[in-house]
Structures are given as structure tokens and as C-alpha cells.
Amino acid sequence: MKRNLRVTLTSLSAIAIILTPFVSQTAFAKAYHEITKAHHEIPKVRSRKPAHLANDGTLDPSVYQVTNGYMIDSQYVPQMTFQNQATNDSAMWQRASHSLYVTAQTFNPSSSSNGTSLLTVKPGQPLYLFAYRDTANVSYKMTTWQVNSPDATLTKGTNGWVYGKYNTAEATFVATKPGIYTVQANDGTAYSVPMVIFVGLSQLVSVPSYVSSTWSGVAPFSLSTMNTTQVVSHGGVTYTPFPAIAGWIPVQGTTSTKLTSISIVLQPSSSSSKSWDYRIPVVDGHFSADLRSPFMGKVVVNLWPNYLKEMTRVTDKNLSSYPMPLSYYNVTVNTEAPDVLQTSLLASSQGDFNMSPQFVQVGETLLENSPSIQTAIAAVNNYVTESLIYNQQEATVNAKGQSPYYLYEDNLASWKSGTGICEDYATLAGSILQSIGIPVTSLGGFANSGWTKPPKKDPNASADAHAWLEAYTGSSWMVVDPTWNNEAQGTVNSMITNEFMTATDSLLATHLNDPTQTNAPITRH
């Protein structure tokens, strides 16, 4: 869901420009099908471990705070020097309040109502920032601005703009070098949520780092010989039901259909309402991988061709159930299931970063040019917010509760198309984060911009259905909503806000988490 909210930014000077960054949308129902509800929708890849990860694959904050360098095969890769001389900004995040926010835009509202993409901001290009509150005025005379780099300047404005019905404080930001910059306002009473800005994104450099493919839950097929005594064929899929090995399920087979990938859906025999799906490539009709089971005990292994297409059909038609694939078998997993943090690194069919090395490249660049984990998480969130245009048509629901334009697609497809709805924003951000070793919790529930306090139960659940996420900083979970941070309308993302970055007052007032849709696949649903 995207905010159904109209916000105006109006000058008190002679020129009055009205901006409407939030597009009113047709209320839509997101029919979370059973498997989406029960699994973690986000992923991990490669071999070898960067220094910011502990031995179990989770973040080691003490290492990251000491250096941005990496250990690769026991060899130290020296720390990168930030191109923009950025200093550690952890203090900015620690002192931030929950009710003072900042917007950034590429156009001067005194002379225009649209601008260029925030992803293409170049050194020397001005950005126009506004500090605001939802329920109180912000004095531009009292407000000060800070940036964590000597290669950027902030010039206070004196126009006196109004955001909604409250006064704001304006500043113009200009950076002279490529980099990731962190800006913070102080209105005399509190510090704002930090605003993370990219400049010269295409010029940022990074050192390739590698994360173990075992942490993604998808590893190369480990058996050297194939047991041909139990070959089974169903529905165009031929496979051998291999037993589980130390928590991993070897999967190998062929298909006569023209597929480029196949989904493997794992379900514990004890509960049909729990499941986890992976997606692996099909090359010349062959597929193989070792898959980490999130479940202990008896597990059903479903080999599901055209899984994404089937999930699209279920939602398009508003179906209450779906047919299971013909190809399946049972295994027994005797190894203890992974814990919450380990599970928060596993790939999935929709969040298949194990098949998308592009996500690792983007994630490395953003992480290695960020002076803190919080900024890296915010940078990934902003990158996704600025990369996708909200697809109003896909969110449409007809009188029968059907979503005829909905697509259940993998994150790479959303990224390439440049459009999506809330689940695409959330899972794409999660995929990029997980691809660089940052655990992610997908959050599902309801959101309504008209709320001042979320109800215990949403009376308009279909229209308010929404998805967002949390990312692990090494010591706590940082909540972000990349969909609602998108201030843009039209075809260019020229505005962004941080109002829904961290557990802000605005986010807590408008978002209602549904535990049955939260990334805890072992216990939820």
C-alpha cells in the first residue's frame, strides 16, 4: 500500500508553489497467499566471509566499527578511504528524535515542481532540503544543519516554507565529491532523523567481498554421484528423492518444459500452514542445489515449475487455495533448525538474491561507502525508494476482490522494470541487504495515513494491506518503509523523505504489524 495522502509545500514568499508528493491511490487488497505469509521473503550468496560478519553469518558490530576492511580467505583487504572524507555518523543516529524529519529533492520549489532523479545527483548539483514536523512548526531561524563531510556545504534558506500546514526550515545542500553523505537538522529542541544522500553514485568504488552461499540457504549440489535407482517423473519434472544431509536437502533433476528456474517449496509434515520456498536456476533443462531446511523433522519437498506464475494467478483471482505441484517427496531432517538471525539470511523465490549477483554489487558499493551500519541500511532503503515508481495499476482491486494487474515477481524483475508495489519495495531492499550479510525481517500488516494510532484490528484490512521490513544492525532491529519514504509522483523519483526511517512517531502511528505476516517462518502463521 502507498500512502493515500496529499501534502502541500507552500512558500510564504511572493511565489507560492504547491507540491503534491504523495499520489492518492485506489485502495487495493493484497491477498497474501499462504506461502507468502509463511516464509521469509528475502535472501544471500557467494563464498567467503567479509569482516563485518561473525562466524555464524550475522553482523559483528565491533569489527565493523573498527574498520571497513575485510578478511577474505584470511587475507586482510585494507580499509577504503571514503571519496568524500565522510566521518563516522553513528552519533547522528543515536541522538536522532522520532518526530523531526527531512525531505530532499532535486528541484527548487520556488521555480519548479519537478526535477531529475535522486539516483543521478552529481557533484556540484544542489539539493533542496526541508526539516519538518507533522504536528508542529519548525523555525528556520532556530534550525541548524550538519553534514558528516567537509566536501559538502549546507546553506540555510530564509523563504519560510509550509509543509502541510506547519512551517519548515530549508537548506540547500551541495557536495563537491562523489560519496554517501549524512545530513541532520536540529530545530533547537531535537535532532532530526538523519537523511542519507547519494552523490555521484555511478562513480563510487568498492572492494568485492564475498558471503558464504551456505548462509543464503542455497549451496552448490554436494553429491558427486547421482543415485539413479529412484528416478521419479511427474508433470514434466524428473528427479531423485535424496535424503537430507546435516540439515541440507540435495535437490537435482531435469525438466522437459522450457524453464529458466524452478521453485522448491519446503513444508513440515506436521503443519501445512508453514512453508519456505527457494528458487534455483534451470540450465539446459537441468537443475541442482543443496537447500537448507528451516524445519526439523519430516519435511515435504515440492518441486514447483512456474511457481511465480501460479502465485500471481491465485492473487489475481482472489482464490482461497491453490493446487500443489505433482512432483514432491518426503525427507527427514535430523539437524536443529537455524535460529532467527540465520533464518533472516535465507533466500526465497521472490527474494532470490542467490540468482541475482547485481544485488551484491549494489550492496557492496552502498555498504563500503557508508560510515555506519545504520547509514548502510538507510542507503539501501533509499536506493530502492529512488529506483522504483509505485505501480498504481498493479494495486487495483475490482469489486470481486480480484487484482487483475498484480504480478508476483522476483526482485530482479521489479528492479529491471523500475516499478512495483509495497511488497516489491520491501523485498528488493531486503534482498540487497541480505546479499551483503545483513539479516532482514519482512513485516506485513496494515498501514493507513489517516491513523493517529493503529487500531487493534483494522476494519478495512483489504485496502490497508502493506509490507515493510526491519534490518539488523548488529545489536538491534532498524525498521524502514521504502514505499512510504517515496515522495515522488509521475515517472521520476525526485523527492524522498525519512519520515518512515526507524521507529518514528509517524511510522508507529500509521503501521499495524500482523504477526502472521511477519518473517518468523518457524513460528508464525
N, C-alpha and C positions, 0 to 999 in steps of 0.2 A: 504494500500500500504506500502511496505517496501522500503527503500532507494535502488536505483539502483546505487551503488557507491562502488568503490574499493579503500580502504585506506591502505597504507603501513606504517608500523612502522619499521624503519631500523636503526640498530646501526652504529655509526661511528667508533666503535672499530673493532678489527680484526674479530669478529664473526658478521655476518650480517644475521639476521633472518627476513624474510618478512611475515607479518601477513596480512590477508585479512578478517577483521572482518565483513564487510558488504557483504552479498551474493547478487550477481546480480540476479534479478528475472525476470521472464516473465511478461511483462506488463499485468495488469489484470483490468478488468472492474468490479466495484462493483455496481451492479444495485440496488440502494437504492429504494426499493418499497415504495409505497405511505405511508403506515402506519409507516414504519421505519423513513421516513422523518418527519412525523408529530408528533412523540412522543418522549418523554424523555426516553432514553434507559437505565436508571439506577435507583436503589432503597434504603428501611428502615424497622425496625422491633422491636418487644418486647414491654414491658410495664414498665413505669417509666423513669425518666429523669436524665442523668448524668449532673454534674455541668457545663460542658463546653457548654451546650445548654441553650438558653434563653427559655422563656415560649412558644414562637411560634415554637420551634423546630430548630431554627437556632443557629449558633455559637455565644457564648458570649465571646469575646476575653479577656475582662477584668477579668473574672473569671478564664479562662484558664491560664492567665499569672501569677495569684496569686498562683495557686496550681494545682496539678494534681489530687487532691482528688475529690470525687464525693458525691453528695447528692442523696441518694436512699430512697424513702419514708420518706423524711425529716430527715434521719439519716446520719451523716457525716462519710464517709469512709476515713480514714487518707491517706495522700499523700504517694505514693510509694517512696522508696529510690531506685534510679537507681543503678542497679548492677554494672555499670561501672563508677559511680560517675560523670556522664555527667553533664555539666553545661549548662544553657540556651544559645542557639546558635542563638537567634533572630538577634543579631548584624551581624552575618555572612551573613544572608540573606539580611539584609538591605544594607550592603556595597558591595554586590556582583556586579560585572560588567556583561555585556551581551555578552562578546566575548572571555573570558578566560575560558576554560573548563578542566575537569579532566576525565580520564578514569581509571577504576580499573579492575584488572584481577588477577586470582589466579595462573598464571604461570609466570615464569621468562623468558622473551623473549630471553635472552642470551643462554638459553639451551633448550627451548621447544616452541611449537606453540599451545599447548592446555593444558587445566587444568581441575580442578574439578569445580563443581557448586558453584556459589557465595552464594547460599542458605545454603550451608553446611560448611561455613568457621568456624573454631574452634579457641578458644583461643590459641595463640602461633603460628598460621599459618600465614605466610607472605602474604601480598597482594602487588602488584606492581602497582604504580600509575604514571600517566603521565599527566602533565599540558601542554596544547597546545592551539594554536590559528589556525584558518583556513587560515588566511591571513598574518601571521607574525611569526617570530621566537620567541621562549621563551628561555631565557638564564637560564641554570641550575645553573650557578654561582650566578645569581641575585635572583633566586627564593627561597622563604622561604615557610615553610609548618606549618600549625596549626591544632590541633585536640582539641575538647572540652572535653577531659577527661584525667586525669592523668594515667589512666590504658592503655594507648596506646602510642606508640612511632612512630615517623616518621624519617627515616634516608635518607638524601639526596643522590641521586645517582650521579655518575660522568661519566657515559658511553656516554652521549650525543646522544640521540636517535632522529630520524627524524620521524615525523608523517605526511604522505603525502610528502611534500617537505620542511616542516619547522621544525626547531629544537624544541625539547621539553625539559621539566625538569622532572626528575624522582625522585621518593621517594619510600621507602619500608615501609609499614605500618604493625605493629604488635600490637595486643591487647591481654592483659593477662586475661581479664574477659569478660563474655557474655554481650552484650549490643548493642545499636544502637549508632554509632559514626558519628560525622560530621567533615569532613576534608575540609580544604580550602587552596588553594595556593595563593601566591602573587608573581608576576613576576617582582616586582619593580615599576610597573606602575598602577596595578589594582589587585583587589581580584577576584578569580575565582567564578563561580557558586559553591555552596557547594556540596560536594559529600557525600552521606549518605550510610553508610556501616553497614551491619549486621554481628555480630559475635556471635556464639552460639545461633542461632535463636531458636532452639528447647528448649533451657534452659531458655528463657525469661519468666518471670511470669507476670501475670496481674490480676486485680481485676474485676470480672464480673460487667459490667454496663448495664443498660437497657434503651432502647429508645422506646418511645411510638409507638405502632403499628399504631396509627392514623396518624402519620407523614409519614408512608410509603404509605398511601392511602389504605391499606388493613387491616381491623379490623375484629374481630370475628362477626359473624352474630348476630344481636341485637334483632330481633323479637322473642318473646317467643313462639308464636303460628304461625302456617303456615296457610295462607288463602287458603283453598282448593277449593274455589268457582271458581277460574280462573286458573286451571291447563292446560297448553298447552304442546303439544308434536310435535316435528319436528326433523327429521334427527337423531333419537336415543337419543334426549335430551328432558327431561320433566322438566318444570319449571313453576314458578308462577311470573307474572309480577308485582312485588311490586312497590309501588310509592317511590320516593326519600324522604328522611328524613334529613332535615338540611344539604343539600349538599352531603349526602351519599346515595348510591343506594344499598339496600339489594338484594343480589343475592343468590338464593337457588334452587337446583334441583337435578335430578338424570340422569344418562346416562346408556344405555344398552350396550354401547361399552366398550371395555377394555382400559380405560384411567387411567392415574395416575395424570393428570392435565387437566385443561381446561382454555382457554384464554377468557377474557371478553373484548371486544373492544367497547369503548365508542366514539360516534361521535355526534357532534352537528348537529341538523337537518338543521341548516342554512348554513352549509358548509360540503360537502362531502370530502373535501381535508384535514380536520383536524380530528385527532383521537388520542386516547390514549388506550393502551392495558395493561391489568393486567393478571397475571396468578395465579391461585389458585389450591390447590391440590384436587384430587378426591380420596376419601377413600371408598372402597366397593361400588362404584357406586354413592356416594353422594358427593355433593359439596355445600359450603355455605360461604359467606363472606359479609361484608359491604365494598363498594368501594367508595372512594372519587372521585367525578366528578371534572375534571379540567375545566368543562364548565358550564355556567349558561344558563338557558332556556330549550328548548326542546332538549333532548338527546336520541339518539338511542342506545340501549343496545344490542350488538351482542354476543351471546354465541357460541364460536368457538372451536369445538373439533379439534385436530391435527393442530393447528394454525402454530406451528413452521414448521411442515412438508409442509404445504401449502406455506408458505413464502419461503422455500427452493426451492420448485418447480417453483415458479414464477421467482426466480433469475436464477436457473439452465437453464430454457427455455428462459430466456430473454423476458418474457411476459410483455406487457404494462398494463395489468389489471389482476384481479383475481376475482373469484366468491365469493360473500358474503355468509355467512352461512344462513341456513334456519331458525335458531332459533334467533329471535330478537323481541324487543318490544320498545315502546316509554315511556319515563318518562319526567316529568317537574321538573327541579332543580331551586328552587327559591332563593337559597343561593349564595352569591357572590363567584366567583371562587377564588381559592388560589392564592397568589401572586407568584412572580418569585422564591423567595427563598423557599417557601413552595412547589411549584411545583418541584423544584430541589431536593426534597427528596422523590418523589413518585417512587414506584416500577413500573416495566414493565414486559412484557412476557420474554424478553431476559435478562434483569437485574432483575431477580426475587429473590432478596436477602430475600424477605419475606418468601421464601421457602427454604432458604439456611443458616441455623444457623452457618455453618462453617465460613461464611464470617464475621460474628460478632466476632467470636473467634479470627480470624486472625487480624481483625481491632482493637480490644481491645488491643491485645498484641503490635501491632505496635504503636498505639496512646499512650498508657500508658508508653511506654519506650522511647518516643520521647520528647525532651526538648522544642519543639515548634510546633505549628500547621504546619508551613511550612515543618518542618522535618517529621512530621507525614504524610503529603501529599506525600512528596518525598519518604518516606519509603514504602507506599502502592504502589506507582508507580514502585519503584524498585523491590518490591516483585513480582508484576505481570510480569515485564520485565524479571526477572530471573526465573519465573515459567513456561513461555510458550516458545515453539520453533515455529518460524514462519513457517506456512504451505504453502510451495511453490505450492504444487499441488492444494490446495483449491483455490488459487488465479488465477489459469489458466483460460484463456478465449479463446474459439475457434473462428474460422473465422466467425461464425454466431453471435458472441457476447454473446454466452451462457457460463455459468460457471458450467460445469458438475460435479465438485467435491465440489462445495460450499455447506455449511451447515449453515442454520440459526438456531443456537442453543442457549440455555440458558447458562448463565455464569458458572454454576456448571459443565455442560458438558465439556466446554472448559478447565476448571481448572483440571478436572479429566483426560482428555485426554492429557493435557500438550502441546497442540498445538492450533494454531488459526491464524487468520489474524487480520488486524488493528482494526476492529470493536470489536473483541473478547478481545484484549488487553485493548481497551478503556472502554468498558462496564464492564469488570471484575474489573478494577481499580475503576471505578465509583461505582459499587455495594458494594465493600468493604468499600469505603469512606462513602457512604450513610448509610450503616449499622451501622456506629458509629456516625451518626448525622452530617456529613459534606456534605453540598449541592454540587451538581455536575451539570455542564452544558456539555452535549455531543456536540462536534463540528464535523461537517462533511464538506468536501470540497475536495480540491485537494492538492497534495504535489509532488514536483519534486526536487531531489537533485541537478539537473543541473541549477536551477534558482539562480540568484543573487538578483532578485527582482520578486515577484509574478506578473504575468500579470493580467490585469483587467478581462480577460476571458481566461480560459485555452483552448488552441486549441486541447489538447489531453486529454480531460476530462475523458474518459473511463479508460485509462491506469493510470491516476494520481489520481483516486478516493481514498480518505483516510479518516480516522476517528481518532480523538484525543479528549481531554477533558480539562475542567477547573474545579478547586475546590475552594470553598470559604474559605478564611482564617479568616473570621470574620469581615474584613474590605475591602477586595478586592478579585479579582479572580486570581488564580495562574494557568497558563496554563502548561500542561505537555503532552508529547507524549511518552507513554510507548513502542510503537512499534519501533520508531526510536532511542530510547535510548538503544535498544538491539544491542550490538556489536557482538553477538555470531554467529557462523555458525556451522553446524553439529547438534549434539544431546545434547550438554551440554552448558549451559549458563555460560561461564567462564569469560566473559568480559561485562562491562557496561560503558556507558558514561552519562554525564549530559548535553550534548550539546543542548538537546531539553527539558530541565527542566527550567521553567519560560520563559518569553518572550525574549529569547535570540536573538542575531542578526541572528544566523543560522536558528532558527525556523521562524522568521518573513520573512526571505528571501526565504524560501522554502515552506511555507504553505499558502494556499489561502482558507479562510473560505467562505463557501457558506451559506448565511443566511437561505436559505430554508431547510438546513440540520442541523441547529443549534437547541439545546434544548430550544426552546421557543414555546411550543406546542399551546399556546393560540393565538399567533400572526403570527407564521411562516407558511411557505408552501403556 
